[in-house]
Amino acid sequence: MKRYITKEDIDSLTESQKASLRDLWLPEKYDLAIAYVCINAETDEYDEIEFVVGDVILEGNHITLVDIRHPEIGNSTDAVNSIDENVINNDLDFDEEYNTGLDFDEEFDDGDFEFTYERPTTFSKKDCLPLLSIAQMLEIFERRNYRDANFYIFATSDEKACEIGNNNISLENYGNNAESSELCDVLWEKLKSLL
């Protein structure tokens, strides 16, 4: 059973649909997502990084998503405090301790500098898109009150039943001519029509 939409599903969206999806997405810890990171500005080349959200940081209107594989720094508060005290007390002698031996008056040849790309572990939400689960798509429909989608699910098991969606559709028109598909794919097609 397919539980999440895929990168290929995301690729099928237009830019305006991607923007709408990003606006509808309320990121949470353990969400699956794709980040689009520029690795070469000259050639407009992007790396597509699939990751699991480990933390969501809200700073004003900016949302930062932290990859669950982000390296954690032990006792980071103590390390930051000791660095702050050294800076405040001027205990760091940048000339002696951080002297790299480079003379900045020397001219550098462009060929001397080599850029190595390292995979980032934090991303801006505006550079990411979610790989939604079935539950997340149902939550989006619920937030939208199902009013914009011709969408209905009915399931029953002996004494328990559940109905979700727009009751305005006629179930009599549902026949055997429909193609059998994964629930995730059916929900995704309906969600795309809302974007």
Residue frames relative to the residue before (quaternion, step in Angstrom):
aa qw qx qy qz dx dy dz
M 1.0000 0.0000 0.0000 0.0000 0.00 0.00 0.00
K 0.3789 -0.7152 0.5496 0.2070 3.54 -0.89 1.00
R 0.1568 -0.8300 0.5323 0.0566 3.59 -0.67 1.10
Y 0.7830 0.2289 -0.1117 0.5675 3.61 1.20 -0.50
I 0.4934 -0.5912 0.5222 0.3665 3.54 -1.20 0.44
T 0.3947 -0.7358 0.5112 0.2036 3.57 -1.21 0.48
K 0.6991 -0.4278 0.3655 0.4412 3.53 -1.36 0.10
E 0.6297 0.5357 -0.3277 0.4573 3.60 1.03 -0.76
D 0.6130 0.5303 -0.3440 0.4740 3.60 1.08 -0.68
I 0.6480 0.5075 -0.3076 0.4774 3.59 0.98 -0.86
D 0.6498 0.5403 -0.3143 0.4324 3.58 0.96 -0.88
S 0.6328 0.5533 -0.3337 0.4267 3.60 1.15 -0.53
L 0.5895 0.5970 -0.3635 0.4049 3.61 1.25 -0.23
T 0.4614 -0.6185 0.5502 0.3191 3.53 -1.28 0.46
E 0.6741 -0.4857 0.3515 0.4314 3.60 -1.24 0.22
S 0.6605 0.4905 -0.3254 0.4662 3.62 0.96 -0.74
Q 0.6274 0.5140 -0.3403 0.4757 3.62 1.06 -0.65
K 0.6246 0.5287 -0.3382 0.4647 3.60 1.04 -0.74
A 0.6476 0.5112 -0.3154 0.4689 3.58 0.98 -0.83
S 0.6503 0.5081 -0.3138 0.4696 3.61 0.99 -0.80
L 0.6406 0.5181 -0.3196 0.4680 3.58 0.98 -0.84
R 0.6388 0.5251 -0.3200 0.4623 3.59 0.95 -0.87
D 0.6660 0.5013 -0.2996 0.4641 3.60 1.01 -0.82
L 0.6807 0.4899 -0.2892 0.4615 3.61 1.04 -0.74
W 0.6228 0.5808 -0.3257 0.4108 3.56 1.17 -0.62
L 0.1094 -0.7506 0.6502 0.0434 3.55 -0.90 1.02
P 0.2465 -0.8303 0.4761 0.1521 3.61 0.09 1.25
E 0.0545 -0.7751 0.6295 -0.0023 3.52 -1.12 0.84
K 0.6623 -0.4806 0.3898 0.4225 3.53 -1.30 0.33
Y 0.8215 0.2159 -0.2339 0.4731 3.56 -1.08 0.96
D 0.4052 0.6728 -0.5072 0.3548 3.62 1.19 0.32
L 0.3588 -0.6777 0.5895 0.2539 3.55 -1.21 0.54
A 0.0593 0.8096 -0.5793 0.0734 3.57 -0.97 0.83
I 0.2915 -0.6957 0.6201 0.2157 3.51 -1.40 0.20
A 0.1608 -0.7593 0.6243 0.0890 3.56 -0.96 0.94
Y 0.2298 -0.7478 0.6098 0.1267 3.56 -1.05 0.83
V 0.0159 -0.8248 0.5602 -0.0750 3.55 -0.32 1.35
C 0.3997 -0.7142 0.5248 0.2339 3.57 -0.80 1.05
I 0.1039 -0.8087 0.5774 0.0421 3.57 -0.75 1.05
N 0.7837 0.0755 -0.0733 0.6121 3.58 1.26 -0.23
A 0.2862 -0.7996 0.5091 0.1398 3.56 -0.30 1.30
E 0.6149 0.5675 -0.3536 0.4181 3.59 1.07 -0.65
T 0.7779 0.3059 -0.1576 0.5258 3.57 0.94 -0.88
D 0.3843 -0.7401 0.4645 0.2980 3.59 1.34 0.05
E 0.3229 0.7526 -0.4944 0.2913 3.56 0.96 0.98
Y 0.1173 -0.8027 0.5843 0.0216 3.56 -0.88 1.02
D 0.3104 -0.6974 0.6144 0.1994 3.50 -1.24 0.66
E 0.2240 -0.7556 0.6008 0.1340 3.58 -0.92 0.89
I 0.0729 -0.8245 0.5605 -0.0261 3.53 -0.39 1.29
E 0.2065 -0.7490 0.6176 0.1223 3.56 -0.70 1.09
F 0.1016 0.8052 -0.5754 0.1015 3.56 -0.85 0.96
V 0.3976 -0.6570 0.5807 0.2703 3.52 -1.39 0.23
V 0.4352 -0.6982 0.5041 0.2629 3.56 -0.84 1.00
G 0.1862 -0.7955 0.5714 0.0775 3.56 -0.75 1.11
D 0.7863 -0.0297 0.0372 0.6160 3.55 1.21 -0.53
V 0.2106 -0.7430 0.6225 0.1268 3.55 -1.22 0.59
I 0.0930 -0.8021 0.5898 0.0126 3.57 -0.66 1.14
L 0.1405 -0.7897 0.5959 0.0389 3.55 -0.73 1.14
E 0.0459 0.7780 -0.6219 0.0769 3.56 -0.68 1.16
G 0.7984 -0.1177 0.0336 0.5895 3.57 -0.11 1.28
N 0.7777 -0.2519 0.2236 0.5308 3.58 -0.64 -1.15
H 0.6026 0.5724 -0.3467 0.4348 3.57 1.28 -0.02
I 0.1414 -0.7770 0.6108 0.0570 3.56 -0.92 0.99
T 0.1132 -0.7774 0.6177 0.0354 3.54 -0.83 1.08
L 0.2010 -0.7652 0.6041 0.0955 3.54 -0.94 0.98
V 0.2103 -0.7838 0.5777 0.0875 3.55 -0.84 1.04
D 0.4518 -0.6769 0.5177 0.2641 3.55 -0.87 1.04
I 0.5333 -0.6455 0.4422 0.3215 3.57 -0.96 0.86
R 0.6609 0.4943 -0.3028 0.4767 3.59 1.23 -0.43
H 0.3419 0.7475 -0.4998 0.2730 3.61 1.26 0.20
P 0.4425 -0.7016 0.4764 0.2915 3.60 -0.76 0.95
E 0.2862 -0.7589 0.5625 0.1605 3.53 -0.86 0.98
I 0.3060 -0.7445 0.5684 0.1702 3.54 -0.97 0.87
G 0.3813 -0.7343 0.5174 0.2186 3.59 -0.66 1.10
N 0.8454 0.0209 -0.0665 0.5295 3.53 -0.98 0.94
S 0.0879 0.8410 -0.5286 0.0744 3.57 0.92 0.88
T 0.5956 0.5669 -0.3734 0.4294 3.61 1.07 -0.60
D 0.6604 0.4959 -0.3082 0.4723 3.60 0.95 -0.87
A 0.6552 0.5141 -0.3190 0.4524 3.58 0.94 -0.86
V 0.6593 0.4956 -0.3105 0.4726 3.58 0.93 -0.87
N 0.6504 0.5231 -0.3238 0.4455 3.60 0.92 -0.86
S 0.6775 0.4806 -0.3129 0.4605 3.60 0.89 -0.85
I 0.6259 0.5137 -0.3410 0.4777 3.60 1.04 -0.67
D 0.6520 0.5168 -0.3163 0.4558 3.58 0.92 -0.90
E 0.6513 0.5081 -0.3234 0.4615 3.61 0.92 -0.84
N 0.6514 0.5144 -0.3201 0.4566 3.59 0.96 -0.84
V 0.6637 0.4924 -0.3078 0.4715 3.58 0.95 -0.82
I 0.6585 0.5058 -0.3118 0.4618 3.58 0.93 -0.92
N 0.7403 0.4029 -0.2214 0.4905 3.60 0.92 -0.91
N 0.3988 -0.7380 0.4554 0.2983 3.57 1.31 0.01
D 0.2935 0.7859 -0.4941 0.2280 3.59 1.11 0.70
L 0.6392 0.5139 -0.3392 0.4606 3.59 1.16 -0.35
D 0.1615 -0.7649 0.6187 0.0782 3.54 -0.81 1.03
F 0.2745 -0.8163 0.4866 0.1469 3.56 -0.03 1.33
D 0.6204 0.5543 -0.3560 0.4255 3.61 1.06 -0.63
E 0.7485 0.3981 -0.2226 0.4813 3.56 0.92 -0.86
E 0.7648 0.4054 -0.2249 0.4473 3.60 0.73 -1.06
Y 0.7904 0.2976 -0.1537 0.5130 3.59 1.01 -0.65
N 0.3319 0.7403 -0.5156 0.2755 3.59 1.15 0.45
T 0.2133 -0.8086 0.5401 0.0946 3.54 -0.59 1.14
G 0.5186 -0.6490 0.4146 0.3714 3.55 1.24 -0.12
L 0.5619 0.5967 -0.3949 0.4150 3.59 1.24 0.06
D 0.2678 -0.7254 0.6111 0.1693 3.53 -1.04 0.79
F 0.3195 -0.8001 0.4758 0.1773 3.59 -0.35 1.22
D 0.5554 0.5832 -0.4052 0.4327 3.58 1.27 -0.02
E 0.5413 0.6104 -0.4093 0.4087 3.58 1.25 -0.33
E 0.4036 -0.6820 0.5457 0.2724 3.55 -1.13 0.60
F 0.2597 -0.7659 0.5707 0.1426 3.54 -0.99 0.87
D 0.3886 -0.6733 0.5808 0.2416 3.49 -1.10 0.78
D 0.5726 -0.6082 0.4163 0.3591 3.60 -0.97 0.79
G 0.6478 0.5378 -0.3194 0.4349 3.57 1.09 -0.61
D 0.5792 0.6045 -0.3765 0.3968 3.61 1.22 -0.32
F 0.7077 0.4348 -0.2555 0.4948 3.59 1.13 -0.55
E 0.0402 -0.7925 0.6086 0.0013 3.54 -0.78 1.03
F 0.2679 -0.7700 0.5636 0.1330 3.54 -0.70 1.13
T 0.0815 -0.7752 0.6245 0.0490 3.56 -0.85 0.97
Y 0.3533 -0.7493 0.5323 0.1742 3.51 -0.78 1.09
E 0.0715 -0.7679 0.6359 0.0301 3.52 -0.93 0.96
R 0.5086 -0.6616 0.4638 0.2975 3.55 -0.91 0.97
P 0.3615 -0.7452 0.5147 0.2215 3.61 -0.67 1.06
T 0.2911 -0.7577 0.5567 0.1769 3.56 -1.25 0.38
T 0.7092 0.2989 -0.2631 0.5818 3.58 1.29 0.19
F 0.0779 -0.8071 0.5849 -0.0196 3.54 -1.02 0.88
S 0.4483 -0.6392 0.5485 0.2995 3.53 -1.20 0.58
K 0.5545 -0.6182 0.4340 0.3492 3.59 -0.96 0.80
K 0.6338 0.5553 -0.3397 0.4177 3.60 1.05 -0.69
D 0.6885 0.4360 -0.2745 0.5104 3.60 1.27 -0.26
C 0.6800 0.4832 -0.2664 0.4827 3.59 1.30 0.10
L 0.1214 -0.7433 0.6492 0.1069 3.51 -1.35 0.36
P 0.4517 -0.7135 0.4646 0.2666 3.59 -0.99 0.79
L 0.2803 -0.6655 0.6547 0.2236 3.52 -1.30 0.51
L 0.2140 -0.8572 0.4594 0.0922 3.52 0.30 1.37
S 0.3610 -0.6868 0.5879 0.2288 3.52 -1.23 0.65
I 0.6873 -0.4350 0.3619 0.4556 3.55 -1.29 0.12
A 0.6630 0.5122 -0.3068 0.4516 3.60 0.90 -0.92
Q 0.6594 0.5023 -0.3221 0.4572 3.61 0.93 -0.81
M 0.6386 0.5095 -0.3374 0.4676 3.60 0.99 -0.72
L 0.6411 0.5069 -0.3258 0.4752 3.59 0.99 -0.78
E 0.6295 0.5265 -0.3345 0.4633 3.61 1.04 -0.72
I 0.6356 0.5127 -0.3318 0.4723 3.60 1.00 -0.77
F 0.6366 0.5079 -0.3333 0.4750 3.60 0.96 -0.81
E 0.6537 0.5146 -0.3188 0.4541 3.58 0.96 -0.83
R 0.6508 0.5010 -0.3183 0.4735 3.62 0.96 -0.80
R 0.7009 0.4288 -0.2568 0.5089 3.57 1.11 -0.66
N 0.4184 -0.7442 0.4245 0.3014 3.59 1.36 0.10
Y 0.5211 -0.6903 0.3722 0.3369 3.57 1.22 0.59
R 0.4458 0.7511 -0.4212 0.2445 3.56 1.25 -0.08
D 0.7283 0.4339 -0.2482 0.4688 3.58 1.11 -0.57
A 0.7144 0.4104 -0.2532 0.5070 3.58 1.23 0.09
N 0.3730 -0.6655 0.5967 0.2488 3.51 -1.15 0.69
F 0.2771 0.7886 -0.4561 0.3055 3.50 0.45 1.32
Y 0.1766 0.7831 -0.5774 0.1489 3.56 -0.82 0.98
I 0.0059 -0.7705 0.6374 -0.0078 3.56 -0.99 0.91
F 0.0001 -0.7685 0.6397 -0.0146 3.54 -0.99 0.90
A 0.0536 0.7847 -0.6146 0.0609 3.55 -0.84 1.01
T 0.0272 -0.7992 0.6005 -0.0015 3.54 -1.02 0.79
S 0.0033 -0.7648 0.6442 -0.0096 3.52 -1.18 0.65
D 0.8087 -0.2211 0.0794 0.5394 3.54 -0.24 1.32
E 0.8616 -0.0700 0.0753 0.4971 3.59 -0.42 -1.20
K 0.7119 0.4241 -0.2585 0.4966 3.61 1.20 -0.21
A 0.0085 0.7880 -0.6151 0.0266 3.52 -1.07 0.79
C 0.1212 -0.7814 0.6100 0.0519 3.52 -1.21 0.54
E 0.0601 -0.7711 0.6333 0.0273 3.55 -0.99 0.86
I 0.0006 -0.7787 0.6266 -0.0302 3.53 -0.93 0.92
G 0.7460 0.4639 -0.3008 0.3711 3.54 -1.01 0.74
N 0.7272 -0.4179 0.3623 0.4066 3.41 -1.45 -0.34
N 0.2878 -0.7942 0.5156 0.1435 3.60 -0.56 1.16
N 0.5113 0.6819 -0.4054 0.3305 3.59 1.23 -0.04
I 0.6014 0.5662 -0.3851 0.4116 3.62 1.15 -0.22
S 0.4177 -0.6961 0.5292 0.2468 3.52 -1.18 0.59
L 0.3257 -0.7656 0.5256 0.1779 3.55 -0.59 1.15
E 0.5313 0.6330 -0.4099 0.3862 3.60 1.23 -0.30
N 0.6573 0.5173 -0.3138 0.4494 3.58 1.13 -0.59
Y 0.5347 0.6192 -0.4110 0.4023 3.57 1.27 -0.18
G 0.0258 0.8243 -0.5624 0.0597 3.55 -0.53 1.15
N 0.6757 -0.4950 0.3678 0.4037 3.52 -1.30 -0.19
N 0.5257 0.6506 -0.4139 0.3591 3.59 1.24 0.04
A 0.5144 0.6298 -0.4269 0.3957 3.62 1.25 -0.05
E 0.4697 -0.6715 0.5012 0.2779 3.54 -1.07 0.82
S 0.4494 -0.6786 0.5103 0.2777 3.57 -0.92 0.89
S 0.0582 0.8019 -0.5866 0.0970 3.60 -0.76 1.08
E 0.6094 -0.5167 0.4508 0.3979 3.51 -1.36 0.24
L 0.5814 -0.5785 0.4412 0.3641 3.58 -1.10 0.69
C 0.6225 0.5539 -0.3352 0.4397 3.59 0.99 -0.85
D 0.6818 0.4894 -0.2872 0.4617 3.60 0.93 -0.90
V 0.6349 0.5187 -0.3271 0.4700 3.59 1.03 -0.78
L 0.6608 0.4930 -0.3052 0.4766 3.59 0.92 -0.88
W 0.6380 0.5354 -0.3252 0.4478 3.59 0.99 -0.83
E 0.6475 0.5117 -0.3210 0.4645 3.61 0.95 -0.84
K 0.6616 0.4886 -0.3072 0.4788 3.58 0.99 -0.80
L 0.6499 0.5084 -0.3201 0.4656 3.59 1.00 -0.79
K 0.6123 0.5484 -0.3530 0.4469 3.60 1.01 -0.73
S 0.6473 0.5211 -0.3331 0.4456 3.59 1.02 -0.70
L 0.6472 0.5059 -0.3219 0.4708 3.62 1.22 -0.36
L 0.6104 0.6069 -0.3452 0.3740 3.57 1.15 -0.58
